Amino acid sequence: MLALAVIIGLLPLALSNNYFYDIAVLVGLNAIVCIGLNLLIGYAGQISLGHAGFFGLGAYGSAILASRYGWPPLAALLATTFAVAVLAFIVGRPILRLKGHYLAMATLGLGVIIFMVITTEDKFTGGPDGISVVPFRIGGLVLQDERIWYWVVGALLLLAVWLALNLIESPAGRALRALHSSEIGAEVVGINAANHKVMVFVISAVFASIAGSLAAHYSGFVTPGKVTFLHSIELVTMVVFGGLASTFGAVVGAAVLTTLPQLLTVFKDYEMMVFGAVMMGTMIFLPRGVVPSLARLLAARRKAAPDDKARSV
Amino acid sequence: MSLLRVEGLGKKFGGLNAVEDLSFDIRPGAVYSIIGPNGAGKTTVLNLLTGVYRPSAGRVVFDGHDLTGRAPHEYARQGIARTFQNLQVFFNMSALENVMVGRHLHERCGLVSTLLRSRRVARAEDACREEAAELMRYVGLQNYLSAAADAMPYGALKRLEIARALATKPKLMLLDEPAAGLNPTEALELDGLIGRLTERGVTVVLVEHNMRLVMGVSDHILVLDYGRKLAEGPAMTIRNDPKVIEAYLGSAVAHDGPFGNAIASAVAVAVEMHR
C-alpha cells in the first residue's frame, strides 16, 4: 500500500509530457475497475464477462445526466453509481445462482444487452457516434488538465486499494474466499453464500461504474467502444494477468496491459502478435499471474537462503 | 425434552429411497452415534440434518424450530455444526483463517464499517483471531497456528474441521466419520476430544465405522440399514443385538452361544480395520 503510494507520488518525475500523464490516468481508471473485478473473480471465484457493461453504464449515465440534463457532474456520478448498484443487485441474484461456464454466459449476455441498448437508444446516447461530455467540476473547480486528473485518479486508486484490502481482511472477505473454496463448507458455518455473492457483484459493478463516469468526464467523449464484449475480456485479462486474488496484482495487470500496447507500437504491424506472445509467455512462466508468482518465487528464495548459509558453515 | 427431533424423514434419489421413514430423538448432552453398513444412508441423514439435502418427506425440528426445507446456513444459525467425510476445508486460506470463518455468525458488522475498517471492526478482528487460535489449541493443532491449510496432513485437517465447527458455537455437532483415514494413535486421541466436546455442553452426533470408537464414546446408537432404522438403543444393547450383527456380518456368525457375541464384536472390529 505504502509502496503504491510512493510510486504514484514519484511517477510524475518520469512523466515528461501530457501523453504519459494521459496513459497514467487510463492505467489508474482501469486499475480501479480491475480491483473491483478481482474481488469478484479472484476472491469470490465468480466470473463476469460483462463488466464493460457496468463501466459503460457509468460513463453514459454521467454523460447523459451531466451533459444533456445539465446536472452537476458529482450529482450525476453519484446518481449513476446508485442506479448501477441497484441494477447489479436486481440482476445479480438470479445470475449468481449459476456457476462456471453458465455464469460466464449469463454475464456475457448482460454485457451484450447493455451494449445493444446504448448503441440503439441514440436519442439519449448518440448511438454509435457517442456523445461529448462536459468536464468534471466541483463547485468552481474544473478538472481539465491531465496533471490534475493524474492526482485525482491516483488518490482514488489508493482509496480503492484500501477499501479492497479492508474488505478482504474482514469476516465478509473471509466469507468470500471461503465460498470460493467450498460453497457447502461456507454454508454450514452460517455463511449465506447467495447474499455474499450478490454483495461482491454489486461492489465490483460500483467500482466499474465510478471508473466509467470518471473516464467519460476525463476524455470528454464516450463511444460504445468501451462497452463492448472485447473490453470486458480485456478487463478479465488484466485481472488474470496480474494475479487472481491479489489486489496489487489487479493494479499491475491493469498497468502492464494498458501500457504494453503503447510500448509495442514500435513493432508496427507485428504489434498484436508480440502482445499475444508476451501474454502467453507470462502465463506459461508465471502461471498464477505476475504478482502472486513473483511473490512465491521471492518467498522460496528467502527460504532457501538460510539453508545455503547453514550448509556453508 | 429433545434437542433434535426427526419425524418420518425420507429422501429419494430418482426411484431410490436413500432414507425412508426415519424418526428419532436426540437429547441434549449425549453422544449419539449413527452406524450401519456402507450405503446405509448415514451421510444422507447428516446432509438432511444440515439442510444440504431437502427431505422428500418428514420434518426436522431443532431446539423448537422447524427447519425442514431451510438453507444450510439457517441450520448453522440455529446451532447445528458439522464436519465432512470428504473434507471441505478452505484450502485457499491459512488454518487459522479457516477457524476464523467458523466465527462468521458471531462477527456481524456492517459493510460500511468493514470497508472503512472502523476501530471496532479492527478490535473485533483481533478478538476473532485470538479465539480461533484458542480453538486450534483446544483440538490439538497448536503446531499449525501459522500453517497454510493446503500444507497440513490429513489428520490435522480433520481436527481443523472440528475447530471450525466449534467456532460456530454449536449446540449440536455432527461428525461424519472423523476417524476415517486416521492412524490408530490419532483415532485414540479422538475419543478424548469427543469427550471434551460433551463437557463443553455440545451434543454430538457421530457417524463412524470405527467400532472401537463408537462403542467407547456413545451413549446411544442408531443402526441404519438400506435407509431404514434397524435398531436403536443404548450402546450395550446394540452391541448384542443379533439383527445388528447379522446386518454387519451375515447370519452365519450371529449364533447364540457363550462366545458368539464376543467373536462377532472381534470380527466387526477386524472388518472395520481392514476397510
Interface residues (C-beta under 8 A of the other chain):
Chain A: L163 N166 L167 E169 S170 P171 A172 G173 R174 A175 R177 A178 H180 S181 S182 I184 G185 A186 E187 V188 V189 G190 I191 N192 A193 M199 A245
Chain B: T50 G51 V52 A71 P72 H73 Y75 A76 R77 A81 R82 F84 Q88 V89 F90 F91 N92 M93 E97 M100 V101 G102 R103 H104 L105 E107 R108 C109 L111 T114 L115 L116 R117 V121 E125 C128 R164 A165 A167 T168
